Amino acid sequence: MTSPLRLGIAGLGTVGVGVVRILRQQARLLATRAGRPIEIVAISARTRDKDRGVTLSHYDWEDDPVVLARRDDVDVFVELMGGSDGPAKAATEAALAAGKDVVTANKAMLAHHGQALAELAEANGCALRFEGAVAGGIPVVKALMEGLAGNGMTRVMGVMNGTCNYILTRMQHAGLSYDEAFAEADALGYLEADPNLDVGGIDAGHKLAILAALAFGTRCDFDAVELEGIGAITIEDISQAADMGYRIKLLGVAQMTGRGLEQRMSPCLVPAGSPLGQLEGGTNMVVLEGDAVEQVVLRGPGAGEGPTASAVMGDVMDIARGLRLPVFGQPAETLAEARPANSPVPAAYYLRLQLIDKPGALAKITAILGDAGVSIDRMRQYGHQDTSAPVLIVTHKTTRADLNTALAAVRETDVVLSDPVAIRIEEV
């Protein structure tokens, strides 16, 4: 066998420890498949003496990850610290500048600085791989860069935050309120230290920005992702959407349209019988659509020690085998500056309104919708609650601009008791 591939690992949290475990437990298998041994030579983390459940004493320790990234005996710098800036970015830049290949699971860093890092990597002849940054153990980056490279991609969408999917499915099955399901997820340790990264759609938005760049040959632009979290979703929305044949998911959608590149991470209704509608718990799912392949559905664990470490090791194995690809599937200098879509493509919408129970209230609402050019596909009125009458409406496809015009007029009437709820229905 040839000389070993030598790794320096920065970050020894859940994923970092998972990578160490795989390298120890599967050393012979990895060497056989890669054609050379793979070994760790040095490590770095914030705290040296912490018990991580795995022996680390026989690896060299570096307090500074930048020093680790520049070591002469490190071939591949494995960045698992996290954070869009700070030590993670500094050490990654140092490694690339020193001609080292880099493997990272840092979605925030790539979403914010992917273009600059890609240019630096390619200028120095380095690989920068990041399968672990998107959807955990699902090999979606590899699918876009390799298996589907012959396709003009038309749409990428998916459920890319397991915590949000857990909360929404617990609301569905256990009849919990959002606050109750959130507290349950927190008690189980599913939430980030800053929960808004999860429930605000930011974590999933980072992933969508990366997938959009891969799918459409554009520069990674997280600032262009429209973000809406799940905090406003109520148990009434969950149950009443189900009554209409839908499930609510925090859904990321990226597609190139005549209006520009549309990137949305927001709650959407999907048909209950669709693959996305049937997705339960903390599982992720990514749907890729191309002009030749039509639709490919990838499903699997989106986070955790084993799944993400598995993705990291897949990247390490590719480097060990000598696979060299541009960072985003084509030379960084050819990536286009995408024009953000000024409005999303037309879609059907779910509307929930709480009307005052008096004659003519519903007629007034339907007239307003009609005047704005929003036509009704289905409508359901539930039993009266004291002085109110809950009404659900599913529209035909309409523009968000027309719908916003209608909703603004609805709010000005004297027949609604609360702000109308409008959730997009995505075709899958």
KAURDA-V725057 format. One record per residue. N is the residue number from 1. SS is DSSP state (a for helix, b for strand, c for the rest). OMEGA is omega as a letter, one per 40 degrees, with the letter a starting at -180 (none if undefined). D_LAST is the distance of its C-alpha to the last C-alpha in whole Angstrom. Layout:
((N | SS | OMEGA | D_LAST) (N | SS | OMEGA | D_LAST))
//
This chain:
((1 | c | i | 48) (2 | b | a | 48) (3 | b | a | 48) (4 | b | i | 46) (5 | b | a | 43) (6 | b | a | 44) (7 | b | i | 41) (8 | b | a | 42) (9 | b | i | 40) (10 | b | a | 40) (11 | c | a | 38) (12 | c | i | 39) (13 | c | a | 36) (14 | a | a | 34) (15 | a | i | 32) (16 | a | i | 36) (17 | a | i | 37) (18 | a | i | 34) (19 | a | i | 35) (20 | a | a | 39) (21 | a | a | 38) (22 | a | a | 36) (23 | a | i | 39) (24 | a | a | 42) (25 | a | a | 40) (26 | c | a | 39) (27 | a | a | 42) (28 | a | i | 43) (29 | a | a | 39) (30 | a | i | 38) (31 | a | i | 41) (32 | a | a | 41) (33 | a | a | 37) (34 | a | a | 38) (35 | c | i | 42) (36 | b | i | 43) (37 | b | i | 44) (38 | b | a | 42) (39 | b | i | 44) (40 | b | i | 44) (41 | b | a | 47) (42 | b | a | 46) (43 | b | i | 44) (44 | b | i | 44) (45 | c | a | 43) (46 | c | a | 44) (47 | c | a | 46) (48 | c | a | 48) (49 | c | a | 49) (50 | c | i | 46) (51 | c | a | 46) (52 | c | i | 42) (53 | c | i | 43) (54 | c | a | 44) (55 | c | a | 47) (56 | c | a | 47) (57 | c | a | 50) (58 | c | i | 51) (59 | c | i | 49) (60 | b | a | 50) (61 | b | i | 49) (62 | c | i | 48) (63 | c | a | 48) (64 | c | a | 47) (65 | a | i | 44) (66 | a | i | 45) (67 | a | i | 48) (68 | a | a | 46) (69 | a | a | 43) (70 | a | a | 47) (71 | c | a | 48) (72 | c | a | 50) (73 | c | i | 49) (74 | c | i | 45) (75 | c | a | 43) (76 | b | i | 40) (77 | b | a | 39) (78 | b | a | 36) (79 | b | a | 35) (80 | c | a | 34) (81 | c | a | 35) (82 | c | a | 33) (83 | c | a | 33) (84 | c | a | 32) (85 | c | i | 36) (86 | a | a | 39) (87 | a | a | 40) (88 | a | a | 37) (89 | a | a | 37) (90 | a | a | 40) (91 | a | i | 41) (92 | a | i | 38) (93 | a | i | 39) (94 | a | i | 43) (95 | a | a | 41) (96 | a | i | 40) (97 | a | i | 43) (98 | c | i | 45) (99 | c | i | 43) (100 | c | i | 41) (101 | b | a | 38) (102 | b | i | 36) (103 | b | a | 33) (104 | b | i | 31) (105 | c | a | 28) (106 | c | a | 29) (107 | a | a | 26) (108 | a | i | 27) (109 | a | a | 30) (110 | a | a | 28) (111 | a | a | 26) (112 | a | a | 29) (113 | a | a | 31) (114 | a | a | 29) (115 | a | a | 30) (116 | a | i | 34) (117 | a | i | 34) (118 | a | i | 32) (119 | a | i | 35) (120 | a | i | 38) (121 | a | a | 36) (122 | a | i | 37) (123 | a | a | 40) (124 | c | i | 41) (125 | c | a | 40) (126 | c | i | 38) (127 | c | i | 35) (128 | b | a | 32) (129 | b | a | 30) (130 | c | i | 27) (131 | a | a | 25) (132 | a | a | 25) (133 | a | a | 24) (134 | c | i | 21) (135 | c | i | 19) (136 | c | a | 22) (137 | c | a | 23) (138 | c | a | 19) (139 | c | a | 21) (140 | a | i | 18) (141 | a | i | 21) (142 | a | i | 22) (143 | a | a | 19) (144 | a | a | 19) (145 | a | a | 23) (146 | a | a | 24) (147 | a | a | 22) (148 | c | a | 19) (149 | c | i | 22) (150 | c | a | 22) (151 | c | i | 19) (152 | c | a | 18) (153 | b | a | 15) (154 | b | i | 13) (155 | b | i | 10) (156 | b | i | 11) (157 | b | i | 9) (158 | b | i | 10) (159 | b | a | 12) (160 | c | i | 16) (161 | c | a | 18) (162 | a | a | 19) (163 | a | i | 22) (164 | a | i | 19) (165 | a | i | 17) (166 | a | a | 20) (167 | a | a | 22) (168 | a | i | 19) (169 | a | i | 19) (170 | a | i | 22) (171 | a | a | 22) (172 | a | a | 20) (173 | a | a | 22) (174 | a | a | 26) (175 | c | a | 26) (176 | c | i | 27) (177 | c | i | 27) (178 | a | a | 25) (179 | a | i | 29) (180 | a | i | 30) (181 | a | i | 26) (182 | a | a | 27) (183 | a | i | 31) (184 | a | i | 30) (185 | a | i | 28) (186 | a | a | 31) (187 | a | i | 33) (188 | c | i | 31) (189 | c | a | 31) (190 | c | a | 27) (191 | c | i | 28) (192 | c | i | 29) (193 | c | i | 33) (194 | c | a | 31) (195 | c | a | 28) (196 | a | i | 27) (197 | a | i | 26) (198 | a | a | 23) (199 | a | i | 23) (200 | c | i | 23) (201 | c | a | 20) (202 | a | i | 23) (203 | a | i | 22) (204 | a | i | 19) (205 | a | i | 19) (206 | a | a | 22) (207 | a | a | 19) (208 | a | i | 17) (209 | a | i | 20) (210 | a | a | 21) (211 | a | i | 18) (212 | a | i | 18) (213 | a | i | 21) (214 | a | a | 21) (215 | a | a | 18) (216 | a | i | 19) (217 | c | a | 23) (218 | b | i | 24) (219 | c | a | 26) (220 | c | a | 25) (221 | c | a | 25) (222 | a | a | 24) (223 | a | a | 26) (224 | a | i | 23) (225 | c | i | 20) (226 | b | a | 20) (227 | b | i | 20) (228 | c | a | 20) (229 | c | a | 20) (230 | c | a | 20) (231 | c | a | 24) (232 | c | a | 23) (233 | c | a | 21) (234 | c | i | 23) (235 | a | i | 23) (236 | a | i | 23) (237 | a | a | 20) (238 | a | a | 19) (239 | a | a | 21) (240 | a | i | 20) (241 | a | i | 16) (242 | a | i | 16) (243 | a | i | 19) (244 | c | i | 16) (245 | c | a | 14) (246 | b | i | 12) (247 | b | i | 12) (248 | b | i | 13) (249 | b | i | 12) (250 | b | a | 14) (251 | b | i | 11) (252 | b | i | 12) (253 | b | i | 11) (254 | b | i | 13) (255 | b | i | 13) (256 | b | a | 16) (257 | b | i | 17) (258 | c | i | 20) (259 | c | a | 21) (260 | b | a | 21) (261 | b | i | 19) (262 | b | i | 16) (263 | b | a | 16) (264 | b | i | 15) (265 | b | a | 15) (266 | b | i | 15) (267 | b | i | 14) (268 | b | i | 11) (269 | b | i | 10) (270 | b | i | 7) (271 | b | a | 8) (272 | c | a | 11) (273 | c | i | 10) (274 | c | i | 7) (275 | c | i | 8) (276 | c | i | 8) (277 | c | a | 9) (278 | c | a | 12) (279 | c | a | 13) (280 | c | i | 17) (281 | c | a | 20) (282 | c | a | 20) (283 | b | i | 18) (284 | b | i | 15) (285 | b | i | 12) (286 | b | i | 11) (287 | b | a | 9) (288 | b | a | 11) (289 | b | a | 10) (290 | b | a | 14) (291 | c | i | 16) (292 | c | a | 17) (293 | c | a | 15) (294 | b | a | 12) (295 | b | i | 10) (296 | b | a | 11) (297 | b | i | 11) (298 | b | a | 14) (299 | b | i | 15) (300 | b | a | 18) (301 | b | a | 21) (302 | c | a | 20) (303 | c | i | 24) (304 | c | a | 27) (305 | a | a | 30) (306 | a | a | 30) (307 | a | a | 26) (308 | a | i | 27) (309 | a | i | 30) (310 | a | i | 29) (311 | a | i | 27) (312 | a | a | 30) (313 | a | i | 32) (314 | a | i | 30) (315 | a | i | 30) (316 | a | a | 34) (317 | a | i | 34) (318 | a | i | 33) (319 | a | i | 35) (320 | a | i | 38) (321 | c | i | 37) (322 | c | i | 38) (323 | c | a | 34) (324 | c | i | 34) (325 | c | i | 31) (326 | c | a | 31) (327 | c | a | 29) (328 | c | i | 26) (329 | c | i | 26) (330 | c | a | 28) (331 | c | a | 32) (332 | a | a | 31) (333 | a | i | 33) (334 | a | a | 31) (335 | c | a | 28) (336 | b | i | 27) (337 | c | a | 28) (338 | c | i | 24) (339 | c | a | 25) (340 | b | i | 22) (341 | c | a | 20) (342 | c | i | 23) (343 | c | i | 20) (344 | c | i | 16) (345 | c | a | 14) (346 | c | a | 14) (347 | b | i | 12) (348 | b | i | 13) (349 | b | i | 14) (350 | b | i | 16) (351 | b | i | 19) (352 | b | a | 22) (353 | b | i | 26) (354 | b | a | 29) (355 | b | i | 31) (356 | b | a | 35) (357 | c | i | 36) (358 | c | a | 38) (359 | c | i | 38) (360 | c | a | 36) (361 | a | a | 34) (362 | a | i | 31) (363 | a | i | 32) (364 | a | a | 33) (365 | a | a | 29) (366 | a | i | 28) (367 | a | i | 30) (368 | a | i | 29) (369 | a | i | 26) (370 | a | i | 27) (371 | a | i | 29) (372 | c | a | 27) (373 | c | i | 25) (374 | c | a | 22) (375 | c | a | 22) (376 | b | i | 21) (377 | b | i | 18) (378 | b | i | 19) (379 | b | i | 22) (380 | b | i | 23) (381 | b | a | 27) (382 | c | a | 28) (383 | c | a | 32) (384 | c | i | 34) (385 | b | a | 35) (386 | c | a | 38) (387 | c | a | 38) (388 | b | i | 34) (389 | b | i | 31) (390 | b | a | 28) (391 | b | i | 25) (392 | b | i | 22) (393 | b | i | 20) (394 | b | a | 17) (395 | b | i | 17) (396 | c | i | 16) (397 | c | i | 15) (398 | b | i | 17) (399 | c | i | 18) (400 | a | i | 19) (401 | a | i | 23) (402 | a | i | 23) (403 | a | i | 22) (404 | a | i | 24) (405 | a | i | 27) (406 | a | a | 26) (407 | a | i | 26) (408 | a | i | 29) (409 | a | i | 31) (410 | a | a | 30) (411 | a | a | 31) (412 | c | a | 34) (413 | c | i | 35) (414 | c | a | 37) (415 | c | i | 35) (416 | b | a | 32) (417 | c | a | 33) (418 | c | a | 31) (419 | c | i | 28) (420 | c | i | 25) (421 | b | i | 22) (422 | b | a | 19) (423 | b | a | 15) (424 | b | i | 12) (425 | b | a | 9) (426 | c | i | 6) (427 | c | a | 4) (428 | c | none | 0))
//
